[in-house]
Amino acid sequence: MNERSRTKWGYTFQWTESHISPEEINPLRYQFDELGTAVLERLQATSARDKTTDESKSNGKHGRLDFYALLRDRHQEDPVLSKFWQEINAVPEWVDWDQIARGQDVFYRYAVANLNGFALQGFVQENSAVPGVLEVLIRTGSFSPKILLRRLMETFQWLLQVTHSLSSIQPGGEGHESTIRIRLLHASVRQRILKLVQTRPEYFDVGKFGVPVNTLDSIHSIAMLCCDPTWMQLPKMGIALRKQETEDYIALFRYVAYLLATPSEYFGTVERAKTVMESLYLHELDPSGTPKVLAHNFVTCLADLPPFNISREFLEADGRWMNGDELCDALDMGKPGWYYYALMKGFCWNVRTLALVQRTFPRFDRFMINYFRQLLYQSIILSKSGLGGPTAFDFKHVPQIGKTTPASPQQSPGKEGRAPKRTAEKFLLMSFLVGCVLQAVTIMAVVRLGILMWHRLFADMWAMKSHSGDGVLSKLLLRHASECETCGTKTFFGTRAQRNGSVDILEFQAEPAIKKFRACTDDAWFQQRSEPAEFEERKEFERGW
């Protein structure tokens, strides 16, 4: 540790001049998507005019209008709408579509690990412990127990659409359209809360939290999507992204940031993106108070959901594994027993092994990327157990006076009765046990190999050292190695002697060398190449050997 070291909730990094200070962060709370706000107001005015002639377009309900469809069909009638339409369909010069496509592949290459990271670290830590984001979520009621699951699936829908294919994120694609819908939805939430503040200033503390859904919140959300998986989530599961993968993944969400009116320069390089993530982590993460309710609701919502039926205890172990005990204690998260940590270890071994196999075999990697791409889209977006079809991200959760997020009971509604089968947890337990056996076998093999090497190298060297006197035999062996071309002793000794730059034969395996040496030489050879004293030492050595 040094004076530049910073530690927050178990994460340690080195503070540099590139990091963002609180003085730089605070003004971002009062900045927001002004063009998006102006577009929303123009669309509402256009809808109001149309309402007099065609009541069916809005049905008289606030927030039920398809703002994106209206923008698409009427943007040529208004200069503000036209400017906005041109901006969202323009492609910045720094966008490399090949790189964007590779970034999409990164998400599916580590799909299982990414989904776990987004859920147990992204939502629990980032959304539950960042005050500005948290205050908005509480007032929309979108984290209440009854609607939290669908809220999560809608978020995953957007993420899957953004990464589904290159054409999906390009202008006119499904992911591109959903991103613009979310930008207009953010403008609607901001507008609604600020209107309530005009009559009830205590409803939302603008002075403390800034403008609802501000620029800082948007930067934080993009950092959670692309930076947290790279440096916080995947490493805790034993996966380290390669340099090219990191650059591609950051580039993908830099473009997403551009579409959401988030300053893209904060994600212009890998290094810059990492400093932004660390700065927000240091200055913004505060899990006191209401975050405990949201974290509790989240775990309760996911516990015992079919088809995996993951227990609450495993989710708590997962959450502690991903976020650390210090933060989870602050969130009042449960403390499960060692059994559930063993399951989590088994999970990590599984995703790490899968990642290693995919990196080793490119064809298998491509197969798994396409498999998860189709499986997740079908399961979360299209299936009846999921969303039952893509959502339009309309303004359903409208902030109202008195509307908050209540705490859920320990047992979620509809989950009482017989204990579900823990098939997934049994599989993770088997993975843990198999992993332990493989590690034990590996350790035993390494120890045995080490013992054998010690015996052959050090024991023989010691025996030779104890009989060789002043190294006379070593010199004779090397002399023989340089002259003899028949017995192979030169190959056995000479090359290693040259590499070590030494004439000390004690560095080599003695016993096999002595056997070759004795079979190839005789007393006459020694008498021709050594002094009488050296010859006597050689005879004494052989008697001792």
Secondary structure, DSSP 4 states (H G I P E B T S, - for coil): --TTEEEETTEEEE--TTSPPHHHHGGGGG---HHHHHHHHHHHHHHHHHHTT-GGGTTT-TT-S-HHHHHHHHGGG-HHHHHHHHHHH---TT--HHHHHHHHHHHHHTHHHHHHHIIIIIIIIIIHH-HHHHHHHHHHTTTSTTTHHHHHHHHHHHHHHHHS-HHHHSTTSHHHHHHHHHHHHHHHHHHHHHHHHHH-GGGS-HHHH-STT-HHHHHHHHHHHHHHIIIIIHHHTT----HHHHHHHHHHHHHHHHHTT--GGGGSSHHHHHHHHHHHHHHH----STHHHHHHHHHHHHTT-TTT---HHHHHHHHHHHH-HHHHHHTT-----HHHHHHHHHHHHHHHHHHHHHHH-HHHHHHHHHHHHHHHIIIIIISTTTTSS-----S-S---TT---PPPPSS-TT--SSPPP-HHHHHHHHHHHHHHHHHHHHHHHHHHHHHHHIIIIIIHHHHHHHHSTTTHHHHHHHHHHHH--SSSHIIIIIHHHHHHT---GGGS-HHHHHHHHHHH--HHHHHHHS-HHHHHHHHHHHHH-
